[in-house]
Amino acid sequence: MARPTLEDVARLAGLSRSTVSRVINRQPGVAPAHRRLVQEAIVELGYRPHLGARALASGRADTLDLVILDDDPEALSANPHYARVIAGVVKALAGKDVRLEIRLKPTAWPGAAGTGLGAMLVNVPPELAQQLRRGYGWVVSMGRSASRVSSIEPDNADGGRLAVDHLYRAGRRRIAVIGGPESNPCAVDRGEGGLRAIREAGLEPLMWPGDFTMATAERATRRLIAEHPDVDAVFAACDMTAAGALRALAASGRRVPDDVAVVGFDDGVIAASAGLTSVRQTVEENAALAARMVLARECRRVTVPVSLTVRESSGQHGDA
């Protein structure tokens, strides 16, 4: 089957070739209704613009925006998860005439005009992701998002289940879950997966809020063990949260894993250095796929299986 052309898109959209070209090249001067017609035709036909031709026409390399939403201005350098995302994107763009721009603040994000290829979204709530989809024309979210936003995510709910099942098999019966931001669907799914496994084991669910930061997790863990001194296990929704829990447990004199077992989620450098059992997600590979999906304008939602890497913090060692 022949690859769809610019003329095919124009014919299906009922617009001129020049209008379609302006939409694809993110140029101003196109009515929103016409822009939507072109975008719908692109999706229906599976049209993929030729990157080299676009760069030649615009006189510059195309730009892929990586939008990372985080309230902490130091998070980009302090959170190793972001470094893994960036590494995956850079690998996907190697050898391509594409420039990567990292955007952290709403004031820096483009509206309907621009010449970029689109954007990858990290920690962007579904409502905002939908707005950015309309502005950029094409976005892919690193995590579950709004219904019309393409996405790639680990199987977060299953990761929560794996963590709690592992703790239960290790003999833990008072298992607490420290979650992430309520606006983050990945965090919600991880927490719900863990709580569901706790209930299915016939145990009392115990959930504490978090925000994926070490400081908040440390405070939450101190309150947790003060109010529930019988807690013998913690499932943390990310490795940064788990690191905060480990710090609070050490300060309180609780031994890990003898008194309290801890499991995180990410299995990155924090887990490896701290001997932390963690749900493994393939961050670099997922980010690379998300970048390729933006470049190819693929409209799909991908869920990637997860596994559990078992280390000393849960009292066992090896892969589960």
N, C-alpha and C positions, 0 to 999 in steps of 0.2 A: 504494500500500500504506500502511495506517495506521501512524502512528508507535507503537511499543510503549509500553505504559503500565506504571505501577507494579503494577497488578493483573495484567498479563500476566506480569511477573517473578515475582510471588507465586505465581501459578497453576503456572508451570513449575517453580519451586523447591519447591512443596508446602508453603509456609510462609504465615504471615499477612502481611497488608499492613503491619502495624506493624513486624514483624520486618525485612521488606525495607527499610522506611523507615529503621530504625535502622542497618542496614548501609550504606545509601547515604549517610547523614548522618554516618557514622563515629562512631556513639555506642556506648558500652560496653553490656555485658549481653547479648551475642549469642554463642552457642557457636561455636567455630571451625568445626565441621562445617557449621552453618547458614550461617555467613558464606561458606564456600566454595560452598555450593549457590546462594546468591544471586549471587555473582560469576560462576559458570559460566552461570547463567541470563541474566545481563546480557550476557555475551559472545555467547551463542547467539542471543539476540533482537536484539542491536545496540541495546540500550536506552541512551538518553542522558538523564540527569537534567536538568531545567530549572533553570538556575543561579539565575534570579530567585526561583523558588519555594523553592529551598533556602535562599537568603539570608534570605527572609522568615520561613521556619519556624525558622531557627536564631537569628534576631535579629542576624545579623552577616554580613559579606561572607565568601564562601568563600575558602579559602586554598590556594594552590598553593605547595608547597615546591620550592625549587631546591637540591638536595643536591650540594655540590661537595666531593669528597674530595681533600685535598692536605696533605702533611706540613708544608709551609711556611706558617706563619701569615700571612706577608706576601704570599703568592701571589695572593690575590684582587685586590690593588691593583697588584702587580708584573707579572702575566701578562696581556697584552692579549687573549689568547684568552677569558678569563673575562668581560672587559668586553664582548666581542662577543656572547657567549652571553646575558648579562643584557640587552643592548640588544635582541636578538631577542625575548626573552620579554616585555619591557616593551611592545614594539610589538604583540605578539599579544594582550596583555591590555588594551590601550587601549580605554576605553569599556565595559569589563565590570566587574561588581561582584565583582571577585576581588582578593584581597590576595596579594602575592608575599612569601614569606619565604625567605631564604637561610640554609642550615644547613651548617656546616662541620665539626662534631664529632659523633661517634657518640652522645655523651651527650645531644645536643640532638634526636636523631631520635625521633619517636613510635613507639610499638609498635602494638598492634592497635586501641587506642582513639584517638579524635580526631574532628575534624569537617572535616578538609581534603578537598580534591578529589583529591589524590594528589600525586605528586612527579615531577620531572625529575631524572635522575641524570647527573652529570658526573664522569668518572674513578672510577667505582665498579666494583670488580671483579665479575665475574658471580656469584660465590657470595653476596656481600653484596647484590647487586641482587635476587637471588631472595628473600632474607630480607626486604628492604624491600618487595618486591612483596606479600608476605604481610601485612606490617604495615600498609602504606598502603592496600592493596586495589587500587591502580592506579598504575603507574609507567611512564615512558618513558625509556629510556636514550639519551644522546647518545653513541652508539657501540655496536658489537656487544656483546651481553651473553648472559645465560643464555637457554635455549631458549624459556622461557615469558614472557620479558620483551620487551615491545614496544620498538622501537629505531629510530633514524634515524642514519645514518652516511654519510660520504663513501666513495667506492670507494677505500679505503686501499691495497689491493694494487695496483690499477691506477695509483694515484698514484706508488707506488714504481717501477713499471715505466716510467712517463712520465719520471721524473727520470733514471733510469739510461740509458734509450734516448737521451735528449737529450744526456747527457754523452758517451755512446759516439759519437754522430754528430758531436760537437764534437772528436773525436779523442782523447778520454781513454781510457786503457787500464789504469790502476791506480786503480780506483774503490773507495773505502771507504764503508761504511754505518755511521753512528752512530745507534743505535736509541733506543727509549724503554723505559719500565718493562715488564718481562716480564709483569706482572699486567694490563697494559692491552692488550686485544685490538686496538685501533686501531694502537698502536705495533707490535705483533707483525705485523699484516698489512702495514704499510708496510715494515718491514724485510724480510719474506719476499718481498714484491713486488719490492723492489730487488735482493735477492740472486738471485732467480730470473732476473731480466733480466741480471744479471752472468754467471750460468752459461750462459744461452742465447747470450750473446755470445762464449762460449768463454774467458772471463776467470776468474782466480782470485778467489773470493769473499773479502771481507775485512770482518768485522763487529765493531763495538765497542759495548759496552753504554753506555746513557745513561739519563737519568731525566726528560727534558724540561726540564732546568734549564740555564741558561747556565754556571754554575760547573762543573758536572760535565762538560759538553761541552768546556769549555776545558781541563780536566785530561785528558780522554780524547784530545783532539786533540794535545796536547803529547806524550803517550805514543805515539800513532799515528805521528806523523812522526819520532819518535826511533827507533822500531822498524822503520818502513817508510818510509824517506826518499824512496822512489820514488813515493809516492802523488801522483797528479796531479788527483784529484777526490774530493769528499766529498758524499754525499747524507745530509742530516740529517733525522731523523724529525719535527722541528717547527722553526719559525723561531727559537724561543728557543735550541734546540740549535745551529742554524746560526750564530746570533749569537756563541755561545761559541766555535765553531770559527773564525769570522772573527777573533775577538780573539786566539786562540792562534796562528793563522797569521801575523798581523801582528807579534806579539811575537817570532816566530821568524825574521822576515825573509822569509817566503814571500809572494810577490805574488799577489793574487787579481785577475783569473783567470789571469795569465800562468803562474804556477807551479802553482797549485792552483785548480780551479774548485769552486764550492760551490752546492748546490741545497738549499732548505729545503722545508717543508710547512706551509701555512696561508694564505700570501699576505695577511698583515695589515699593520699599521702598521710592524712591524719590517722586513719585506721591502721595503716601499715606501721607507723612509728609508735603508736600507742598500744599495740597488741590488741586492737579492738575488733571484735566480731562485728561484721557489717554486711548488709545487703549490697551486693555488687550491681551497679548499673554501668553500662559501657558509655560513659559520658563523651569521650572523644569521638567514638564511632557514631554515636547519635547526633552529635553536633555536625560532623562531616556530612552525614546523610541529610540533615536539615538544610545545610548550605547548598547541597546539590539539588534538593527539592526546590529551593528558591530559584536557582539558576535555570532549572528545567521547567519551572512553573507547574510542578506536579501538585495536583489537588487530591490529597489523601490524608488519612490519619493512621499512624503507625504506632503499635504497642510492642515494645521489645521485652522479651522475657528477662527475668532477673535470677540471681542465684545467691547463695549465702557463703561468705568466706568466714570460716570459724577460726578464731584466735583465742588468746588467753582470757579475755575479759568475760567470757561466758563459761569458763571452767573446762573448756575442751579445746582441741586443736585439730585442724584439717579442714577439708571442704565438705559442705553439706549439700 
